[in-house]
Amino acid sequence: MRCVCVQAEKARKNAEAELSDSSSHVTEINIVMQNLTNDKHRLEGDMVMMRQQLDDAVTARRAAEERSERLGIEVAYYYYYYYFFDPGTQFPRKEKITLCNIKSTKIKLE
């Protein structure tokens, strides 16, 4: 009877040790999962921010292309006007102002 009690006590101690080990493993896994969840949320926030920055950059690029296209058309107009008409002809006042604006914009773009 005593032998059975000793064996039962050893079995109980082994079960308690396994329970303690399992409990510590579960705690470690929970910590790792929490860290991974936090990293996931941080990365998702970073992705949203990067998407917004990309959208802003694409919008700015389109606006710059449109502005460049308009300036190219105006430059072509003035090139045609200057070289196919009498070079001594004076530009009308509005065209002089526009030509000055084109030159200043060109300098800013460079």
N, C-alpha and C positions, 0 to 999 in steps of 0.2 A: 504494500500500500504506500509505503514511504517512497519507494522507487517511482511509483506512478506520480506522486505529488511532485517530486523533484523534476521529473520529465515535463510535467505540465507547467511548472514554474519556468523552466528553460524555454519551453515553447512560447510562453507568454512574453518573456523578455525578448526573444527573437522577433516576435510579432510586433512588440513595441518599438524595437530598433528599426524594423522595416517600415513601420508607420512613420517614424521620425524621418527616416531617409526619404520616403515618398513625399512627405509633407514639405521637406526642404526643396526637393526637386520641383514640386508644384509651385512653390513660392518663386523659385528662380525662373521657371517658365512664365509665370505671370508677369514678372518684372521685364523679361525680354519682350513679351507680347505688348506690354504697355509702352516700352521704348519704341518698338516697331510701329505701333499705332500713332504715337506722337510724331515720329519721322514721316509717316505717310501723310498726316495732316499738314505738316510743314511743307512737304514737297508738293502737295496739291495746291497749297497757297502760292508757292513759288511758280508753279505752272500757270495759274490764273494770272499772276502778275506779268509773267513773260509773254503770255498770249496777248494781254492788253498792250504791252510795249511793242509787240510785233504788229498788232493792228494799227497802233499809232504810227509806227515807222512806215508801214505800207500806205497809209493815208497821206503821210507827208511826202512819200516818194511820188504818189499819183499827182498830188498838188504841184510838186516841183516839175514833173513831166508836162503837166498842162500849162504851167507858167512858161516853161521852156519852149513849148510848141507855139504858144501865142507870141512870144518874143521872136521866135524864128520867122513866123509869118510877117511880123512887123518889119524885121530886118530885111526880109526879101522884098517887101513892098518898097522900103526906102532905097534899097539897092537898085531895084528896077526904076524907080522914080529918078534917082540921081544919075544913073548911067544912060538911060534911054531918052531923057529930056536934056535940055540945055543945062550944062553944069553951072552956068552963071545964073540960072533962074533961082530966085529966092523961094525957099519953102514958105508956105503960109504959116502964120503964127502958131496955130495949133500943132502942125506937123513939126515945127522947130521944138516945141515943148516936149512932144512925144519922143522925138529923136534924142533930146537931152535925157529924158527918163530912161530910154533904152540904154544909152551909154552908161548912166549911173547904175542901172540894174546889172548890166554886164560886168561892170567893175566889182559890184558887190558879190556876184556869183563867182567871180574868179577868186 
